[in-house]
Amino acid sequence: MVSVSRFREQVINNQESLDRMLRVLPHMIQQEHKLNLPKSPKIIKDLQKRLDICREIYAIRRLQGDC
């Protein structure tokens, strides 16, 4: 998995990637909750950070009228 800062760069530069992540990340988080493995809390936290980044970028673009 790429670092959070690298992920942010990739999502900022690619609208398709942003749209995909906004669709997929909530499902990935939900699946991790169902698995309930020892590392799940860390994985969920990382996925949530990425989802927050995507939502922030999406909101900024909406305010700027780029969407």
Buried (B, 14 or more C-beta within 10 A) or exposed (E): EEEEEEBBEEBBEEBEBBBEBBEBBEEBBEEBEEEEEEEBEEBBEBBBBBBEBBBEBBEEBEEEEEE
